[in-house]
Amino acid sequence: MKSGRPMTDSSPLRGLINDTAINVVGLLQSEIGDHREYAFRLDLLPLGDELAARHVAGEIRLTRLRDRILADVVVTAAVYLECVRCLRTYSQPARAEIAEEYWQTIDVRTGFTVDPEEAVVEEEERFTIDDNHELDLREALRQHLVLALPMKLDCGDKCPGPPGMVTEDDNTIDDRFAALANLLENRKD
């Protein structure tokens, strides 16, 4: 992975294209501390309502723990947002580093449900490995990319400001905003 961890011959880099589910049965049967590494790419990842991340890419390192798998992920994406000042759509780059644990629900060797008392976690919600021994990163990616977005949706320093404030042809102030312009001119610094 680009995060500085060397790859070994025992853990070749695997690739995922437009998929976020990884079958981890082999990793669950391996020794504690073993790992697998993946590169992934998604054309589109819905983030909620009409919001979506595009050109999602990153690297994953899955590490076998006693009764769970630790997923370390570095992800980048572009999210198209609407600027709150000029109301234009712009591309906002997003980057997240994720470290989430995925708990077993079915023991891979016995096929029995893992006893909930053995997998007590303080948090109300936790990520799990499904009955088919697949670990799906989709929800973790979604949550962390949403958290990586800025609180103020602003297209940047070159934002033209509210639409109609300055006319495009002669840089004069629209009459509807003249009172606001006067306030700015009369403001003492």
C-alpha atoms as a printed R data frame, in Angstrom:
    type eleno elety resid chain resno       x       y       z
1   ATOM     1    CA   MET     A     1   0.000   0.000   0.000
2   ATOM     2    CA   LYS     A     2   1.076   3.557  -0.504
3   ATOM     3    CA   SER     A     3   0.788   4.139   3.221
4   ATOM     4    CA   GLY     A     4   4.329   2.860   3.618
5   ATOM     5    CA   ARG     A     5   3.660  -0.788   4.393
6   ATOM     6    CA   PRO     A     6   5.689  -3.118   2.198
7   ATOM     7    CA   MET     A     7   3.871  -5.756   0.209
8   ATOM     8    CA   THR     A     8   5.138  -9.288   0.502
9   ATOM     9    CA   ASP     A     9   5.092 -12.130  -1.982
10  ATOM    10    CA   SER     A    10   2.690 -13.975   0.309
11  ATOM    11    CA   SER     A    11   0.153 -11.155  -0.086
12  ATOM    12    CA   PRO     A    12  -0.105 -10.081  -3.719
13  ATOM    13    CA   LEU     A    13  -2.166  -7.027  -4.547
14  ATOM    14    CA   ARG     A    14  -5.603  -7.970  -5.845
15  ATOM    15    CA   GLY     A    15  -8.005  -5.707  -7.691
16  ATOM    16    CA   LEU     A    16 -11.692  -4.844  -7.332
17  ATOM    17    CA   ILE     A    17 -13.531  -2.936 -10.033
18  ATOM    18    CA   ASN     A    18 -17.021  -1.576  -9.245
19  ATOM    19    CA   ASP     A    19 -17.357  -3.952  -6.300
20  ATOM    20    CA   THR     A    20 -16.947  -3.466  -2.558
21  ATOM    21    CA   ALA     A    21 -17.537  -7.009  -1.269
22  ATOM    22    CA   ILE     A    22 -14.555  -9.250  -0.573
23  ATOM    23    CA   ASN     A    23 -14.801 -12.958   0.250
24  ATOM    24    CA   VAL     A    24 -12.588 -13.401   3.319
25  ATOM    25    CA   VAL     A    25 -13.015 -17.139   3.962
26  ATOM    26    CA   GLY     A    26  -9.341 -17.763   3.157
27  ATOM    27    CA   LEU     A    27  -8.190 -14.977   5.450
28  ATOM    28    CA   LEU     A    28 -10.457 -16.211   8.261
29  ATOM    29    CA   GLN     A    29  -8.807 -19.642   8.001
30  ATOM    30    CA   SER     A    30  -5.293 -18.197   8.109
31  ATOM    31    CA   GLU     A    31  -3.134 -17.314  11.096
32  ATOM    32    CA   ILE     A    32  -3.802 -14.256  13.241
33  ATOM    33    CA   GLY     A    33  -1.838 -11.358  11.791
34  ATOM    34    CA   ASP     A    34  -2.004 -12.542   8.161
35  ATOM    35    CA   HIS     A    35  -3.195  -9.943   5.694
36  ATOM    36    CA   ARG     A    36  -4.434  -9.389   2.142
37  ATOM    37    CA   GLU     A    37  -4.119  -6.245   0.059
38  ATOM    38    CA   TYR     A    38  -6.422  -4.929  -2.647
39  ATOM    39    CA   ALA     A    39  -6.662  -1.975  -4.975
40  ATOM    40    CA   PHE     A    40 -10.179  -0.884  -5.871
41  ATOM    41    CA   ARG     A    41 -11.999   1.456  -8.209
42  ATOM    42    CA   LEU     A    42 -15.660   2.438  -8.302
43  ATOM    43    CA   ASP     A    43 -17.225   4.577 -10.995
44  ATOM    44    CA   LEU     A    44 -20.016   5.672  -8.645
45  ATOM    45    CA   LEU     A    45 -20.758   5.354  -4.924
46  ATOM    46    CA   PRO     A    46 -24.106   6.731  -3.703
47  ATOM    47    CA   LEU     A    47 -23.608   8.771  -0.522
48  ATOM    48    CA   GLY     A    48 -27.235   9.583   0.245
49  ATOM    49    CA   ASP     A    49 -30.198  11.414  -1.258
50  ATOM    50    CA   GLU     A    50 -28.911  12.750  -4.583
51  ATOM    51    CA   LEU     A    51 -25.285  12.929  -3.459
52  ATOM    52    CA   ALA     A    52 -22.751  10.540  -5.008
53  ATOM    53    CA   ALA     A    53 -19.001  10.086  -5.137
54  ATOM    54    CA   ARG     A    54 -17.434   9.488  -8.531
55  ATOM    55    CA   HIS     A    55 -14.032   8.166  -9.554
56  ATOM    56    CA   VAL     A    56 -13.631   6.424  -6.196
57  ATOM    57    CA   ALA     A    57 -10.273   4.679  -5.867
58  ATOM    58    CA   GLY     A    58  -8.040   3.384  -3.147
59  ATOM    59    CA   GLU     A    59  -6.211   0.602  -1.437
60  ATOM    60    CA   ILE     A    60  -7.322  -1.873   1.191
61  ATOM    61    CA   ARG     A    61  -5.339  -3.912   3.693
62  ATOM    62    CA   LEU     A    62  -7.287  -6.615   5.533
63  ATOM    63    CA   THR     A    63  -5.604  -8.048   8.630
64  ATOM    64    CA   ARG     A    64  -6.797 -11.204  10.410
65  ATOM    65    CA   LEU     A    65  -7.503 -10.717  14.109
66  ATOM    66    CA   ARG     A    66  -8.873 -13.356  16.510
67  ATOM    67    CA   ASP     A    67 -12.606 -13.045  15.762
68  ATOM    68    CA   ARG     A    68 -12.663 -10.182  13.302
69  ATOM    69    CA   ILE     A    69 -10.822  -8.547  10.428
70  ATOM    70    CA   LEU     A    70  -9.308  -5.087  10.525
71  ATOM    71    CA   ALA     A    71  -9.843  -3.134   7.296
72  ATOM    72    CA   ASP     A    72  -7.380  -0.301   6.709
73  ATOM    73    CA   VAL     A    73  -8.467   1.708   3.669
74  ATOM    74    CA   VAL     A    74  -7.170   4.817   1.942
75  ATOM    75    CA   VAL     A    75  -9.753   6.235  -0.474
76  ATOM    76    CA   THR     A    76 -10.016   9.245  -2.772
77  ATOM    77    CA   ALA     A    77 -13.040  10.439  -4.726
78  ATOM    78    CA   ALA     A    78 -14.671  13.400  -6.433
79  ATOM    79    CA   VAL     A    79 -18.050  14.564  -5.155
80  ATOM    80    CA   TYR     A    80 -20.099  17.028  -7.179
81  ATOM    81    CA   LEU     A    81 -21.602  19.609  -4.847
82  ATOM    82    CA   GLU     A    82 -23.541  22.850  -5.200
83  ATOM    83    CA   CYS     A    83 -21.718  25.958  -3.996
84  ATOM    84    CA   VAL     A    84 -23.732  27.813  -1.350
85  ATOM    85    CA   ARG     A    85 -22.581  31.180  -2.713
86  ATOM    86    CA   CYS     A    86 -22.887  30.989  -6.496
87  ATOM    87    CA   LEU     A    87 -25.147  27.903  -6.734
88  ATOM    88    CA   ARG     A    88 -22.920  26.334  -9.379
89  ATOM    89    CA   THR     A    89 -21.977  22.667  -9.302
90  ATOM    90    CA   TYR     A    90 -18.304  22.002  -8.644
91  ATOM    91    CA   SER     A    91 -16.116  18.947  -8.099
92  ATOM    92    CA   GLN     A    92 -14.953  18.577  -4.492
93  ATOM    93    CA   PRO     A    93 -12.033  16.196  -3.950
94  ATOM    94    CA   ALA     A    94 -12.433  13.943  -0.920
95  ATOM    95    CA   ARG     A    95  -9.901  11.719   0.822
96  ATOM    96    CA   ALA     A    96 -10.369   9.438   3.807
97  ATOM    97    CA   GLU     A    97  -8.274   7.017   5.808
98  ATOM    98    CA   ILE     A    98 -10.405   4.287   7.306
99  ATOM    99    CA   ALA     A    99  -9.686   1.737  10.033
100 ATOM   100    CA   GLU     A   100 -12.743  -0.395  10.784
101 ATOM   101    CA   GLU     A   101 -13.199  -3.816  12.355
102 ATOM   102    CA   TYR     A   102 -15.508  -6.368  10.731
103 ATOM   103    CA   TRP     A   103 -16.795  -9.009  13.129
104 ATOM   104    CA   GLN     A   104 -17.543 -12.632  12.252
105 ATOM   105    CA   THR     A   105 -21.173 -13.734  12.433
106 ATOM   106    CA   ILE     A   106 -20.549 -17.349  11.331
107 ATOM   107    CA   ASP     A   107 -17.518 -19.385  12.367
108 ATOM   108    CA   VAL     A   108 -15.768 -20.344   9.119
109 ATOM   109    CA   ARG     A   109 -14.568 -23.718  10.463
110 ATOM   110    CA   THR     A   110 -17.747 -24.937  12.195
111 ATOM   111    CA   GLY     A   111 -20.494 -23.082  10.334
112 ATOM   112    CA   PHE     A   112 -22.114 -22.154  13.652
113 ATOM   113    CA   THR     A   113 -23.236 -18.673  14.587
114 ATOM   114    CA   VAL     A   114 -20.615 -16.831  16.605
115 ATOM   115    CA   ASP     A   115 -21.808 -16.483  20.206
116 ATOM   116    CA   PRO     A   116 -22.749 -12.806  20.734
117 ATOM   117    CA   GLU     A   117 -21.314 -12.978  24.277
118 ATOM   118    CA   GLU     A   118 -17.880 -13.692  22.800
119 ATOM   119    CA   ALA     A   119 -18.084 -10.708  20.438
120 ATOM   120    CA   VAL     A   120 -19.241  -8.030  22.855
121 ATOM   121    CA   VAL     A   121 -18.636  -4.548  21.531
122 ATOM   122    CA   GLU     A   122 -19.450  -1.323  23.335
123 ATOM   123    CA   GLU     A   123 -20.691   0.450  20.210
124 ATOM   124    CA   GLU     A   124 -24.318  -0.055  19.230
125 ATOM   125    CA   GLU     A   125 -23.512  -0.579  15.573
126 ATOM   126    CA   ARG     A   126 -20.636  -2.542  14.165
127 ATOM   127    CA   PHE     A   127 -19.600  -3.816  10.789
128 ATOM   128    CA   THR     A   128 -19.975  -7.547  10.271
129 ATOM   129    CA   ILE     A   129 -18.862 -10.250   7.892
130 ATOM   130    CA   ASP     A   130 -22.004 -11.798   6.374
131 ATOM   131    CA   ASP     A   131 -23.127 -15.443   6.383
132 ATOM   132    CA   ASN     A   132 -21.249 -16.044   3.103
133 ATOM   133    CA   HIS     A   133 -18.014 -14.767   4.682
134 ATOM   134    CA   GLU     A   134 -18.073 -11.568   2.639
135 ATOM   135    CA   LEU     A   135 -16.845  -8.295   4.035
136 ATOM   136    CA   ASP     A   136 -18.554  -5.357   2.306
137 ATOM   137    CA   LEU     A   137 -16.790  -1.999   2.527
138 ATOM   138    CA   ARG     A   138 -19.607   0.001   0.882
139 ATOM   139    CA   GLU     A   139 -21.137   1.448   4.075
140 ATOM   140    CA   ALA     A   140 -17.778   2.299   5.666
141 ATOM   141    CA   LEU     A   141 -16.672   4.026   2.452
142 ATOM   142    CA   ARG     A   142 -19.947   5.954   2.303
143 ATOM   143    CA   GLN     A   143 -19.757   7.115   5.920
144 ATOM   144    CA   HIS     A   144 -16.129   8.190   5.792
145 ATOM   145    CA   LEU     A   145 -16.444  10.013   2.454
146 ATOM   146    CA   VAL     A   146 -19.436  11.966   3.770
147 ATOM   147    CA   LEU     A   147 -17.387  12.906   6.842
148 ATOM   148    CA   ALA     A   148 -14.504  13.999   4.582
149 ATOM   149    CA   LEU     A   149 -16.675  16.610   2.840
150 ATOM   150    CA   PRO     A   150 -16.286  20.222   3.975
151 ATOM   151    CA   MET     A   151 -18.937  21.768   6.214
152 ATOM   152    CA   LYS     A   152 -19.087  24.868   4.026
153 ATOM   153    CA   LEU     A   153 -19.832  23.946   0.430
154 ATOM   154    CA   ASP     A   154 -17.844  26.613  -1.382
155 ATOM   155    CA   CYS     A   155 -16.311  26.298  -4.845
156 ATOM   156    CA   GLY     A   156 -13.213  28.217  -3.781
157 ATOM   157    CA   ASP     A   157 -11.455  31.561  -3.886
158 ATOM   158    CA   LYS     A   158 -12.549  32.285  -7.444
159 ATOM   159    CA   CYS     A   159 -16.252  31.922  -6.604
160 ATOM   160    CA   PRO     A   160 -18.169  34.693  -8.395
161 ATOM   161    CA   GLY     A   161 -20.553  35.058  -5.459
162 ATOM   162    CA   PRO     A   162 -24.362  35.106  -5.544
163 ATOM   163    CA   PRO     A   163 -25.871  34.842  -9.019
164 ATOM   164    CA   GLY     A   164 -26.997  38.190 -10.444
165 ATOM   165    CA   MET     A   165 -24.863  40.269  -8.062
166 ATOM   166    CA   VAL     A   166 -22.579  41.376 -10.882
167 ATOM   167    CA   THR     A   167 -23.769  41.312 -14.458
168 ATOM   168    CA   GLU     A   168 -21.467  39.425 -16.768
169 ATOM   169    CA   ASP     A   169 -21.389  41.997 -19.557
170 ATOM   170    CA   ASP     A   170 -20.221  45.188 -17.814
171 ATOM   171    CA   ASN     A   171 -19.361  44.289 -14.177
172 ATOM   172    CA   THR     A   172 -22.067  46.664 -12.884
173 ATOM   173    CA   ILE     A   173 -24.085  45.828  -9.837
174 ATOM   174    CA   ASP     A   174 -27.625  44.571 -10.364
175 ATOM   175    CA   ASP     A   175 -30.159  47.126  -9.045
176 ATOM   176    CA   ARG     A   176 -31.654  44.508  -6.742
177 ATOM   177    CA   PHE     A   177 -28.326  44.307  -4.885
178 ATOM   178    CA   ALA     A   178 -27.442  48.008  -4.889
179 ATOM   179    CA   ALA     A   179 -28.425  48.452  -1.230
180 ATOM   180    CA   LEU     A   180 -26.123  45.595  -0.237
181 ATOM   181    CA   ALA     A   181 -23.279  47.082  -2.282
182 ATOM   182    CA   ASN     A   182 -23.786  50.440  -0.517
183 ATOM   183    CA   LEU     A   183 -23.549  48.714   2.859
184 ATOM   184    CA   LEU     A   184 -20.234  47.189   1.851
185 ATOM   185    CA   GLU     A   185 -18.884  50.532   0.633
186 ATOM   186    CA   ASN     A   186 -19.960  52.355   3.809
187 ATOM   187    CA   ARG     A   187 -18.510  49.698   6.130
188 ATOM   188    CA   LYS     A   188 -15.574  51.016   8.167
189 ATOM   189    CA   ASP     A   189 -12.600  48.664   8.318
